Amino acid sequence: MRRLDNIDIRLLRVFMALADAGGFAEAQVALNLSQSTLSTH
């Protein structure tokens, strides 16, 4: 079984923030990231 790396955990946090916020606008504020950076992740 593959271990979770730091990048995997970071991407899961981004996904969870998007899901919890219900969209990009609120997730941008919560994560302090731009929409383009969120889209890239």
C-alpha positions as CSV (number, residue, x, y, z in Angstrom):
1,M,0.0,0.0,0.0
2,R,1.3,3.5,-0.9
3,R,2.0,6.0,1.8
4,L,0.4,9.4,1.7
5,D,3.0,12.1,0.9
6,N,2.8,15.7,2.0
7,I,1.5,16.8,-1.4
8,D,-1.3,14.2,-1.2
9,I,-2.4,15.5,2.2
10,R,-2.2,19.1,0.9
11,L,-4.4,18.2,-2.1
12,L,-6.9,16.5,0.1
13,R,-7.0,19.6,2.3
14,V,-7.7,21.7,-0.8
15,F,-10.4,19.4,-1.9
16,M,-12.0,19.4,1.5
17,A,-11.9,23.2,1.7
18,L,-13.6,23.4,-1.7
19,A,-16.3,20.9,-0.7
20,D,-16.9,22.5,2.7
21,A,-17.0,26.0,1.2
22,G,-19.3,25.0,-1.6
23,G,-17.3,26.8,-4.3
24,F,-14.1,28.5,-5.3
25,A,-14.8,32.0,-3.9
26,E,-15.2,30.9,-0.3
27,A,-12.3,28.4,-0.5
28,Q,-10.0,31.1,-1.9
29,V,-10.6,33.1,1.3
30,A,-10.3,30.0,3.6
31,L,-7.0,28.8,2.0
32,N,-5.6,32.3,1.0
33,L,-5.0,31.0,-2.5
34,S,-6.0,32.4,-5.9
35,Q,-8.7,30.7,-8.0
36,S,-6.1,29.7,-10.6
37,T,-4.0,28.0,-8.0
38,L,-7.0,26.2,-6.6
39,S,-7.9,25.0,-10.2
40,T,-4.4,23.8,-10.7
41,H,-4.5,21.7,-7.5
